[in-house]
Amino acid sequence: MGFFSKHNEGLKKTKEVLNTPVDELFRSFGEINDDLFEELEEILIMGDVGASTASHICENLRQRIKEEKITEAIEAKRLLKEIVAEMLRGDQEMHLNTKPSVVLVIGVNGVGKTTTIGKMAAQYKAEGKKVLLGAADTFRAAAIEQLDIWAKRADVDIVKHGERADPTAVVFDSIAAAKARNVDVVICDTAGRLHNKKNLMDELSKMHRVIDRELPDADKEVLLVLDATTGQNAVNQAREFKNVADISGIILTKLDGTARGGVVLTIREDLHVPVKYIGVGEGIDDLQPFDPDAFAEGLFGE
């Protein structure tokens, strides 16, 4: 299945909520008027595009229609797709050019964090990179075991300590192993609790200090994993984590299982954090680098 096809298939449920009513809306309106924009805004909100983001999209569309002197409603859909793609563009690429580079993966329990790390490791391994996993979520024995299974499946190295070990010590040892083994990418799991912001912030700060001290010139990505099926709750989680961590990107999982894919737009618009990967299925190759044009096509294409 091709790249655009993966996005299209993964966004099937969201497309039913957004694109079908949008199509019907533009076809039912012969001319462009205020009622069209009001109904479009309601449709976007139903697809879990936040209210302020939906309003901003409609204002942009109104302005572009005026600039391009479009009079027929059906032509407005092309502009809508362009506006959505433009909103999502910018810094969605991963920056992992140093050897080693470090990826810290954060997020609450249950969002698919460990599985996502395993899929990412398998992809980098397939690209010819040497990958090492760091099992720094030491608060759950199950997290360490699950990551170990993925390391074996992806055929990559793993550094792990026992349950309740110091997570920062795992990060330190992972970096030391990466240096010794000539590793390209170190991917570290982290604890998924959010109930105590101070503890979370302190723990992440310690990890950052160790990475900066041991690998001062290394490229570093801090990726927040969010579950798309939770809709606006995912936005709230992102907001909370952004307050305590220097997030460089979002991974949105389970996009294929929800009609709430519009939440991607809210995350980008409200939080100014790029989406770097999306999960569009259960397969190991169903973690896809985020492509704004493919996403816009998946939402509003034919």
N, C-alpha and C positions, 0 to 999 in steps of 0.2 A: 504494500500500500504506500502511495506517494506521500510527500510531506503535506501538501494541501489536503489530500484525502484524509490523513490522520486528524488534522484540525477539524475538517468538516464532520467527520464521524464522531469525534470527541465532543463536538458542540451541538450534536443533533437535538438534544432535549431543550437546550437554551434557544436554538434556532426556531423550534416549534413555538416557543413562547414569544420570541421577539420578531423573527423574520416573517412568519406567516401573517400575524396581525399588521405588521408594517406594510407588507405587500398589499394586503386588502385595503389598508388605509389609503395608500397612495393611488391605488386603482379606483377607489370609490370617490376620491376628490378630483374633480376635473380641473379645478384651479386651486391655487395656494392661498389659504386664508388663515386667520387666527385659530379657527376651530381645528384645523389640521395639526397645528403645532401643539395645541392643548392635548389632543388625542395621542399624538406621538409621544409626548412627555409621559403620559399615563402608561403607555405600552412599555416604554423603557424602564419605568419604575417597577412594573410587573416582572421584568426580567432581572430584577435585583441590581439594576443600575441605581445608585443612590439618587435621592431627590435633587440635590444640588448639582450633581453630575449630569443628570437628565436635563435639567434646566439649562446648564451650560452648553450641552450638545445642541439643544434646540435653538438657543441664541446664536450659536456659531452657524447652524444651518440657515437660519433666517438671514444672517449677514451675507453668507456665501451665495444664497439664492438671489439676493439683491445685487451683489457684485457681478454675478454672471448673467443677470437679467433672465433668469429662468421663470417661466410662467406656468408650465405644466407640472402637475404634482408628481407624475411618474418619473420625471427627470431628477427629482429631489433625492431619490433613493441612492443614486450614484454618488451624490455629494455626501450623503449621510455615511456611506461606507468609507469615503475618503477622509472625512472628519474623524471617524473612529480610529482608522489606521494611524493618522497623524498624532492623535492624542497618545497613542501607545508607543510610538517610536521614541528611541533614545536610550542608549546604555543597556540594552537588553542582552548584549554579548557578555560572556564570561571573560574575565581578565586573569588569565593564569599562564603568564609567559615566563616566569622565573622557575628555576629548578632548585629546590622544590617550591611549589605554590601551596597555599593552605586554604581549605574551605571549611568554615565552621557552619554547621547546620543546627538551627534552633527551631523551637516550636513546641506547642503543648502536646501531651500524650494523645495518641489516637488519630493524628492527622496523616499518618503514613510516612513519618520522618525516616525511620530506619529502612523501610522498603525503598524509599526514594534514594537514600544514600547507596544502597546496594545496586540499584539500577544505574545510578550515576557512575559508580565504580566500574560496572560492566561496560558502560559506553566508553569511558576513558581508556579502559584496558583494550577494547576493540580498536581504538584509534592508535594503539601502539604505545600508550603511556604506561609508565610503571606507577601503580597506585598503592597507597597504604591507608588503611582505615584505623581511626583511633576511637575506641569504645569509651568515650568520656561521659556517657550517661551511666554513671555508676550507682544511681539510686534505685535502679530496677535491674535485678538479675536477668529478667526476661529480655531487656534491651541489649545486654551484652551477648546473651545467647543468640538472639535473632541476628545481630550484626555479624557474629561469628559464622552463622549459617550462610549469610549473604557473601561474606569474604570467601568462603569455600566455593560457593556457586560461581562467583565472578573470577575466582582464581587470583585473588590479590592478598597481600599481607595484611595482618591486623595486629595492633597492639592493644592489649586488654589487661586490666587488673581485676581484683575481686570486687564483689558488691560492697558499696559504701567506701570504696577507696577515694582518695582525693582526685577529683576530675582533672584539675590542673596538672597533677603529676602524670596523668595519662597523656595529656597534650604534650607535656615536656618530653616524655619518653617516645611519643610518636614522632616528634621532630628529630630527636636524636637518632632514631631508627631510620628516618627518611634520609638524613645526611649520610649515615653509614651505608645505606643500601642504594644510594643514587636514585631516589624516588622522584618522580615528576610532580605528583599531586598527593597531598595528605588531606583526607576528608575526615573530620571529627564530628561524631555525634555528641550531643549535649543533653542535659536533663530537660525534661519537658514540663516542669512545673512553673506556674505563674502566680501562685497564691501569695508568695512573698517576694515582692519586687526588689527589696533591698538585697536579699540573698541571691536572687538571680543576677542582679546588676553586679554585685561583688564577685560572683563566680565568673561571669563573662569578662569582667575587668581583669581579673587575675589571669585568665586565659590569654587575653589580648597582650598583657604585659610580658608574659612568657614568650609568646610568638614574636613580639617586637624585639625582645632582647635576643632571642636565639636566631631569628631570621629577620634582621632589621630591614633588608631590602626586598623581601619576598612579596609577591602579589598575594593578596588576601581577599577572599569573598566571605561575607557573612550572609547566609541565605535563610530566610524565614519560610518554613513550610506551613501552608494554610490549606484547610479542607474546603473546597469550593461548595460542598453541599450545605455548609453552615451559612452561606450568604453573607448578610451584613454583620453577623457575628465574627466572620473572618476579618472584616474590616476593623472591627473593634479590637480583635486580638493583635492585628498588625499595628494599630495605634499604640496599644499597651507596650508591645515589644520595642517599637521605635523609640519610646520614651526611655528605655533602659539599654538599648543596644544600637550600635552603628550599623544598621542593616544596609547591605549593598544590593539586595535583590530578593524577590519573592519566588517561591515555587508553589504553584497552585495545583493541588492533587484532586483526583476524583471528579474531574471536570466532565467526564463522560457520563457520570451518574446523576447529574443535576440539571435543572432548568435555570440555575442561578449564575450562569457564566458571565452575566453582565457585571458581576462584582469586580471583575478584572479592571473595568473602566473606573470604578470608584476608587480602587486601591491606587491606581496610577494618578488619578486626578486629585484626590484628597491628600494622599500621603507622599506623593512625588517619589515613589520607590518603583523601580522598573521590575516587571515580571521577567524572570530569566528562563524558567522552565514551566511547562504545564504537563500534568498527568492525564492522559486520555485513554487509559485502559489498564488492564492487569499485566500485560506482557512486559518483558524486560526492555523492549524497544518502544514502549508506550509512554516513556518520559521524554517529552519533546522539547528541544530548544524553542523558546517562545518567538514567534514570528508575527509582528503586528499586522502585516498585510494578509497573511494566511488566516489570522484570527478574525479580522474584519470580513474577509470573504466567507469564513465559516459561519459568521453571524448573519450576514445580510446578502450572501451570494445566492445565485439561482439554484 
